[in-house]
Amino acid sequence: MLTKEQLLASVSQLRDPEYGISLAELNFVRDVMIKEAHVSATVLLSKESEEYKERVQQEIMEAFKKAGAEQVHLRLRPLSDYDRSEALRKVQETGSTAGAQAEAPNAAKASLNVLDPQSGVKFIAIASGKGGVGKSTVTVNLAVALARLGKKVGLVDADIYGFSIPDMMGIEERPQAAENRIAPVERFGVKVISMGFFVEENTPVIWRGPMLGKMLKNFFSEVEWGELDYILLDLPPGTGDVALDVHQMIPQSKEIIVTTPHATAAFVAARAGAMAIHTNHEILGVVENMSYYTCGKCGNKDYVFGRGGGGKLAEELHTSLLAQIPLGVPDNHVAEPDYSPSVYKADTETGQIYKDMAEQVILQLEGTRQA
């Protein structure tokens, strides 16, 4: 059976032209996923010329196929400032002189604790009044939509008891150590940290409230996030300890409230909104999830959970209705290299809705409209 170790060994002789050591040593080949003989991976590029992109893509695909891969899908992205600072550190450790003059102009900014207002990171907490309304699905797809628009995005699975983000995004690897800190797992261009990475599969977390706050704080202080534009937090439902910790720990955080059209769900979601208002956190808007079901044969819409709950909640909270998302699941297949059970493709109807919502968020927080 093909393994991640075999694939990384296959690229150990491929040297990066700027830093002079192998792509494997630099961790420039990461997020390796294997499904049978189908392989996908993220490749970091120290140069952005089309010639270099084509060459490194061809070399890695050939190496992977020699190792036993039948199909290879590569995601190419440029180095962030944090990636460059890490590459320089590895160059110094190996004693290589190549790349010693490479610079990271924003390294100091990237090394700031993300909670420091000077870091420039914009926090968005995704909240709901009750479970089962699709809050985590909204969080995951909004994060991916922001990343598709070119933003540097982090995602904190703050639902310590009910963590689900790794499974929803199809993440199978664990975070790695980075200079006595934790490097988050990157998937679909989003850096992810979750309690699910640190417990055995489906093991319950039996903690009291103060321990939850401590773990949440570690997600910010002990994780090497690098340079980010946004961090999204998937809060547990309701107004308990974690929600209160977030409000106290990140006073600059904005909120998005998720509900269904059902009157009861919207009524309960109003409590989460009231908590945000009470703690002086701006509500960016309301997302009405499972708004309707579209018949695949006739195209008619059925409003299976009623109508109007999201709009009524937005009116009550004096905010806008950001999106009405249809009931359904992504048409993704396990055999796909980038399979995930919950992330909608960009070219689908629901994927476009999330893109529109991400553009609204950017417009509110940055005052700029995406091209």
Secondary structure as GFF3:
##gff-version 3
##sequence-region A 1 371
A	DSSP	alpha_helix	4	10	.	.	.	ID=ss1
A	DSSP	beta_strand	29	35	.	.	.	ID=ss2
A	DSSP	beta_strand	38	45	.	.	.	ID=ss3
A	DSSP	alpha_helix	50	67	.	.	.	ID=ss4
A	DSSP	beta_strand	71	78	.	.	.	ID=ss5
A	DSSP	alpha_helix	81	94	.	.	.	ID=ss6
A	DSSP	alpha_helix	107	111	.	.	.	ID=ss7
A	DSSP	three_ten_helix	117	119	.	.	.	ID=ss8
A	DSSP	beta_strand	122	127	.	.	.	ID=ss9
A	DSSP	alpha_helix	135	148	.	.	.	ID=ss10
A	DSSP	beta_strand	153	157	.	.	.	ID=ss11
A	DSSP	alpha_helix	165	169	.	.	.	ID=ss12
A	DSSP	beta_strand	176	178	.	.	.	ID=ss13
A	DSSP	beta_strand	181	183	.	.	.	ID=ss14
A	DSSP	beta_strand	185	187	.	.	.	ID=ss15
A	DSSP	beta_strand	190	194	.	.	.	ID=ss16
A	DSSP	three_ten_helix	195	197	.	.	.	ID=ss17
A	DSSP	alpha_helix	209	221	.	.	.	ID=ss18
A	DSSP	beta_strand	230	234	.	.	.	ID=ss19
A	DSSP	alpha_helix	241	249	.	.	.	ID=ss20
A	DSSP	beta_strand	254	259	.	.	.	ID=ss21
A	DSSP	alpha_helix	263	278	.	.	.	ID=ss22
A	DSSP	beta_strand	283	289	.	.	.	ID=ss23
A	DSSP	beta_strand	293	294	.	.	.	ID=ss24
A	DSSP	beta_strand	301	302	.	.	.	ID=ss25
A	DSSP	alpha_helix	309	316	.	.	.	ID=ss26
A	DSSP	beta_strand	321	325	.	.	.	ID=ss27
A	DSSP	alpha_helix	349	366	.	.	.	ID=ss28
###
